[in-house]
Amino acid sequence: MKLDLVLAQPRGFCAGVDRAIEIVERALELYGPPVYVLHEIVHNRFVLADLSSRGARFVETLEEVPEGSVTILSAHGVAEEVERRGRERNLRVIDATCPLVTKVHVQAQQYERDGREIVLIGHAGHVEVAGTKGRVGGAVHVLSTVAEVEALEVRDPEKLAYVTQTTLSVDDTREVIEALKARFPAIRGPDVKDICYATQNRQNAVKELAGEVDVLLVIGSANSSNSSRLRELGERRGLAAYLIDGPEEIDAGWFADGTRVGLTAGASAPEVLVERVTARLKELGVATVRELDAEPEGVVFHLPKELRPGESVKA
């Protein structure tokens, strides 16, 4: 069969993921293995396997880390209580929290200082949501749907504010914000454009792609929120959409002669996986490969000072 392939642009790694991975790599170079990482540094199996092979050890609790060890906090952010426990155990901590997640923490803390009850638009149980909740002293209402907004009970409708998880569907979040503002006119919060630039850009690319293809492949792990949102967006646009970790998960039965295939990658998926998936699609019959036009993102985040020349990891 003959297939056509269109590549989304932008796709793949964002500046926050680039920074987080470089933090682990630099720590391994400077301090040697093992380096411990609290939670998955990013949600991608390929990346985690590569870093693990070089000496990174991923743990779910600080109690699993030997005292005094170099310990990296994941890009998704952690609660203040986690940082306190790290200091108590004399861990040598490096914070890899994405600066855009830190921005959400700062917003939430400012609203709390203003005496406002916090609504966090996000998915309960996601590590980023847990970290943001843990940056606020009071109770935080976590919700992600308009129905949950309608059922929300608060102390004072005049003293309410919201912040958002960075990896949500922009369209869904806009609906939730509109519902919050309709029910609680005095609520304060950022515009939907404050959702991570990379999340928005990759979703916009899928919207553009949707008009040109029949099937959408999204490279990303199942626990990657932003990758899952890309697949859902393609499905909503009428495409057969599949989330895959790599080329081995491609089913030839998804395609027929003449199928136009769209390919993108979540913000935690490396370009090497795009190359491998493209190679597999060529084996299945892709004759032409085209990439959407888009301006380069050009966003760069600085490394933590502990990993800059002349600095040392804080105890």
C-alpha positions as CSV (number, residue, x, y, z in Angstrom):
1,M,0.0,0.0,0.0
2,K,1.0,3.6,-0.5
3,L,0.9,6.0,2.4
4,D,1.6,9.7,2.8
5,L,3.2,11.1,6.0
6,V,2.8,14.6,7.4
7,L,4.9,15.6,10.4
8,A,3.6,18.1,13.0
9,Q,5.7,21.1,13.8
10,P,6.4,21.8,16.6
11,R,6.6,18.4,18.2
12,G,8.7,16.6,20.8
13,F,10.9,18.0,23.5
14,C,10.0,21.3,25.1
15,A,12.5,23.6,26.9
16,G,11.4,22.3,30.3
17,V,12.0,18.7,29.3
18,D,15.4,19.5,27.7
19,R,16.4,21.2,30.9
20,A,15.3,18.4,33.1
21,I,17.1,15.7,31.1
22,E,20.3,17.9,31.0
23,I,20.1,18.3,34.7
24,V,20.3,14.5,35.2
25,E,23.0,14.1,32.7
26,R,25.1,16.9,34.2
27,A,24.7,15.6,37.7
28,L,25.8,12.2,36.5
29,E,28.9,13.7,34.9
30,L,29.8,15.9,37.9
31,Y,29.0,13.6,40.8
32,G,29.0,10.1,39.2
33,P,26.4,7.4,39.5
34,P,24.1,6.7,41.2
35,V,22.1,9.9,41.1
36,Y,18.6,9.6,42.6
37,V,15.5,11.2,40.9
38,L,12.3,11.6,42.8
39,H,9.5,10.4,40.4
40,E,10.0,10.1,36.7
41,I,12.1,13.0,35.6
42,V,9.8,13.2,32.5
43,H,7.0,10.8,31.5
44,N,8.7,8.8,28.7
45,R,9.8,5.2,28.9
46,F,12.6,5.6,26.3
47,V,14.2,8.6,28.1
48,L,13.9,6.9,31.5
49,A,15.5,3.7,30.2
50,D,18.4,5.6,28.7
51,L,19.0,7.6,31.9
52,S,18.7,4.5,34.0
53,S,21.4,2.8,31.9
54,R,23.8,5.6,32.8
55,G,23.2,5.5,36.5
56,A,20.0,7.4,37.3
57,R,17.8,5.7,39.9
58,F,14.2,6.7,39.9
59,V,12.4,6.5,43.2
60,E,8.9,7.3,44.5
61,T,9.8,8.4,48.0
62,L,12.8,10.2,49.6
63,E,13.0,7.3,52.1
64,E,14.4,5.1,49.3
65,V,17.4,7.5,48.9
66,P,20.5,6.8,50.9
67,E,21.4,9.7,53.3
68,G,23.6,12.3,51.7
69,S,23.0,11.2,48.1
70,V,22.5,13.6,45.2
71,T,18.8,13.8,44.6
72,I,17.0,15.5,41.8
73,L,13.4,16.7,42.1
74,S,11.4,15.9,38.9
75,A,10.3,18.5,36.3
76,H,6.7,18.2,37.5
77,G,7.5,19.9,40.9
78,V,7.1,18.7,44.5
79,A,5.4,19.8,47.7
80,E,7.3,22.0,50.2
81,E,7.0,19.1,52.7
82,V,9.1,16.9,50.3
83,E,11.8,19.5,50.2
84,R,11.8,19.7,54.0
85,R,12.2,16.0,54.4
86,G,15.1,16.1,51.9
87,R,16.9,18.7,54.1
88,E,16.2,16.6,57.2
89,R,17.9,13.6,55.6
90,N,20.9,15.7,54.4
91,L,20.2,14.9,50.8
92,R,22.1,17.0,48.2
93,V,19.1,18.4,46.4
94,I,18.9,19.7,42.8
95,D,15.5,21.1,41.8
96,A,14.6,20.3,38.2
97,T,11.1,21.7,38.4
98,C,10.1,23.3,35.1
99,P,10.1,27.1,35.4
100,L,6.6,27.2,34.0
101,V,5.4,24.9,36.8
102,T,7.2,27.1,39.3
103,K,5.3,30.0,37.9
104,V,2.0,28.2,38.8
105,H,3.3,27.6,42.3
106,V,4.0,31.3,42.7
107,Q,0.6,32.3,41.4
108,A,-1.2,30.0,43.8
109,Q,0.9,31.2,46.7
110,Q,0.1,34.8,45.9
111,Y,-3.6,34.2,45.7
112,E,-3.4,32.4,49.0
113,R,-1.6,35.4,50.6
114,D,-4.5,37.6,49.2
115,G,-6.9,35.4,51.3
116,R,-8.3,33.5,48.4
117,E,-9.5,29.9,48.3
118,I,-7.7,28.0,45.5
119,V,-9.2,26.0,42.7
120,L,-6.6,23.9,40.8
121,I,-7.8,23.0,37.3
122,G,-6.0,19.7,36.7
123,H,-6.2,15.9,37.0
124,A,-6.3,14.5,40.5
125,G,-3.4,12.2,41.2
126,H,-1.1,13.7,38.6
127,V,2.4,14.4,40.1
128,E,2.3,18.1,39.0
129,V,-1.1,18.6,40.7
130,A,0.2,16.9,43.9
131,G,3.2,19.3,43.8
132,T,1.1,22.4,43.3
133,K,-1.3,21.4,46.1
134,G,1.7,20.9,48.3
135,R,2.8,24.5,47.7
136,V,-0.4,25.9,49.3
137,G,-1.1,25.9,53.0
138,G,-4.9,25.6,52.8
139,A,-7.3,23.3,51.1
140,V,-7.2,23.2,47.3
141,H,-10.1,22.2,45.1
142,V,-8.9,20.0,42.2
143,L,-11.3,19.7,39.2
144,S,-11.1,19.3,35.5
145,T,-14.7,19.4,34.1
146,V,-17.6,21.8,33.9
147,A,-19.8,19.4,35.8
148,E,-17.3,19.6,38.7
149,V,-17.5,23.3,38.6
150,E,-21.3,23.2,39.0
151,A,-20.9,20.9,42.1
152,L,-18.2,23.0,43.7
153,E,-18.8,24.3,47.2
154,V,-16.6,27.1,48.5
155,R,-16.4,29.2,51.7
156,D,-16.7,32.6,50.1
157,P,-17.5,33.0,46.4
158,E,-16.0,36.6,46.6
159,K,-12.6,35.3,47.6
160,L,-11.7,32.6,45.1
161,A,-8.9,32.1,42.6
162,Y,-7.8,29.4,40.2
163,V,-4.6,28.1,38.7
164,T,-4.0,25.4,36.1
165,Q,-1.9,22.3,35.5
166,T,0.4,23.1,32.6
167,T,-0.3,20.1,30.4
168,L,-4.0,20.3,30.0
169,S,-6.2,20.5,26.9
170,V,-6.3,24.2,26.1
171,D,-9.9,23.9,24.8
172,D,-11.2,21.9,27.8
173,T,-9.5,24.3,30.2
174,R,-11.0,27.3,28.5
175,E,-14.5,25.8,29.0
176,V,-13.8,25.1,32.7
177,I,-12.5,28.7,33.2
178,E,-15.6,30.1,31.5
179,A,-17.8,28.0,33.8
180,L,-15.9,29.2,36.9
181,K,-16.3,32.8,35.9
182,A,-20.0,32.3,35.1
183,R,-20.7,30.8,38.5
184,F,-18.2,32.9,40.5
185,P,-17.9,36.3,38.8
186,A,-15.4,37.6,41.4
187,I,-12.9,34.7,40.8
188,R,-9.3,35.6,39.9
189,G,-6.9,33.7,37.8
190,P,-4.6,33.6,34.8
191,D,-5.8,33.6,31.1
192,V,-5.8,30.2,29.4
193,K,-2.7,31.4,27.4
194,D,-0.8,30.8,30.7
195,I,-1.0,27.1,30.0
196,C,2.5,26.0,29.0
197,Y,3.5,27.4,25.6
198,A,4.7,24.0,24.5
199,T,1.3,22.4,25.3
200,Q,-0.5,25.0,23.3
201,N,1.9,24.9,20.4
202,R,1.7,21.1,20.0
203,Q,-2.1,21.2,20.3
204,N,-2.3,23.9,17.6
205,A,-0.1,21.8,15.4
206,V,-2.4,18.8,15.7
207,K,-5.4,21.1,14.8
208,E,-3.6,22.1,11.7
209,L,-2.6,18.6,10.9
210,A,-6.2,17.3,11.3
211,G,-7.3,18.9,8.1
212,E,-4.7,17.1,6.1
213,V,-4.6,13.5,7.4
214,D,-6.8,10.5,8.1
215,V,-4.9,8.8,10.9
216,L,-2.9,10.5,13.7
217,L,0.0,8.8,15.6
218,V,1.1,10.5,18.8
219,I,4.5,9.3,20.2
220,G,4.3,9.4,24.0
221,S,3.9,7.2,27.0
222,A,0.5,6.4,28.5
223,N,1.2,8.4,31.7
224,S,2.2,11.6,29.7
225,S,-0.6,14.0,30.2
226,N,0.3,16.3,27.3
227,S,0.7,13.3,24.9
228,S,-2.7,11.9,25.9
229,R,-4.3,15.3,25.2
230,L,-2.8,15.3,21.7
231,R,-4.4,12.0,20.9
232,E,-7.8,13.1,22.3
233,L,-7.6,16.2,20.3
234,G,-7.0,14.3,17.1
235,E,-9.9,12.0,17.9
236,R,-12.2,15.0,18.5
237,R,-11.2,16.3,15.1
238,G,-12.5,13.1,13.5
239,L,-9.2,11.2,13.1
240,A,-8.4,7.7,14.1
241,A,-5.8,8.6,16.7
242,Y,-3.3,6.3,18.5
243,L,-0.8,6.9,21.3
244,I,2.3,4.8,20.9
245,D,5.6,4.5,22.7
246,G,7.6,3.6,19.6
247,P,7.5,1.9,16.2
248,E,7.0,-1.6,17.7
249,E,3.4,-0.6,18.7
250,I,2.3,0.4,15.2
251,D,-0.4,-1.9,13.8
252,A,-0.4,-2.1,10.0
253,G,-4.2,-2.7,10.2
254,W,-4.6,1.0,11.0
255,F,-3.8,2.0,7.4
256,A,-5.2,1.3,4.0
257,D,-3.9,2.2,0.5
258,G,-3.8,5.9,0.2
259,T,-4.0,6.7,3.9
260,R,-2.6,10.1,4.9
261,V,-0.8,9.6,8.2
262,G,-0.1,12.5,10.6
263,L,2.7,12.1,13.2
264,T,3.5,14.2,16.3
265,A,5.3,13.6,19.6
266,G,4.4,14.8,23.1
267,A,6.7,17.2,24.9
268,S,8.6,14.4,26.7
269,A,9.2,12.3,23.6
270,P,12.7,12.6,21.9
271,E,13.1,13.2,18.1
272,V,14.9,9.9,17.8
273,L,11.6,8.1,18.3
274,V,10.0,10.2,15.5
275,E,12.9,9.0,13.3
276,R,12.3,5.4,14.2
277,V,8.5,5.6,13.7
278,T,9.1,7.3,10.4
279,A,11.4,4.5,9.3
280,R,8.8,1.9,10.3
281,L,6.1,3.8,8.3
282,K,8.3,3.8,5.3
283,E,8.6,0.0,5.6
284,L,4.7,-0.1,5.5
285,G,4.5,2.0,2.4
286,V,5.1,5.7,3.1
287,A,6.3,7.3,-0.1
288,T,6.3,11.0,0.7
289,V,7.2,12.8,4.0
290,R,6.2,16.4,4.5
291,E,6.6,18.7,7.6
292,L,4.2,21.5,8.5
293,D,5.7,24.9,8.4
294,A,6.1,26.6,11.8
295,E,8.4,29.1,13.5
296,P,11.0,27.5,15.9
297,E,10.0,27.8,19.5
298,G,13.4,29.1,20.6
299,V,12.7,28.9,24.3
300,V,15.6,28.1,26.6
301,F,15.6,27.7,30.4
302,H,18.8,28.0,32.4
303,L,20.2,25.1,34.5
304,P,20.0,25.4,38.3
305,K,23.0,27.2,39.8
306,E,24.2,24.0,41.4
307,L,25.2,22.7,38.0
308,R,26.9,25.8,36.7
309,P,30.7,26.0,36.7
310,G,32.1,26.9,40.1
311,E,29.0,25.9,42.1
312,S,28.3,22.9,44.2
313,V,25.2,21.0,45.1
314,K,23.6,22.3,48.3
315,A,23.2,20.1,51.3
